[in-house]
Amino acid sequence: MSEEAGSARQKLHAHALVEFLLIAALAVYLMLARGQVVGDDLAFTVVGAGLMALVTYWTLNTLRDVLEVVAVRAHRLKH
């Protein structure tokens, strides 16, 4: 059981680091996009939409990891 808790915690830390980097990349993109009109540069818009979709997916994935860590801890406290 302790291996499962450690594994879930390590995975959460790795996913949180990736989450931080993705949000930082999105912030940089939004700063670069400040003066642009949406759709004016199609490639730039597609990159932004893809980055936003990736951040959304990764955020949900990280939240799933948080729930997994909470479930492992709750299970450990129960037994």
C-alpha positions, -999 to +999 in steps of 0.1 A: +000+000+000+028+024+008+043+018-027+010+028-042+008+060-022+044+069-031+038+062-068+006+083-069+024+111-051+054+110-075+031+110-105+012+140-091+044+159-086+056+152-121+022+162-136+021+194-115+055+204-129+043+198-164+011+218-155+032+247-143+053+247-175+022+246-197+005+274-179+037+295-182+038+287-220+002+298-223+009+330-204+038+338-228+015+330-258-012+353-244+014+381-240+025+376-275-010+376-288-020+408-270-019+429-301-031+403-326-066+399-341-080+364-337-077+346-371-055+372-386-025+348-385-041+314-389-010+294-377-006+316-346-043+311-338-041+273-343-010+271-320-029+291-294-060+269-297-039+238-294-020+251-264-053+260-247-067+225-254-035+209-241-036+230-209-072+221-203-066+183-209-035+184-186-054+203-159-081+176-158-055+149-158-037+165-129-070+168-110-075+131-115-041+125-100-050+147-070-082+126-065-061+094-067-037+106-040-067+116-018-083+082-024-051+063-015-048+083+017-084+078+026-081+041+020-050+040+041-068+058+070-097+034+067-076+003+072 
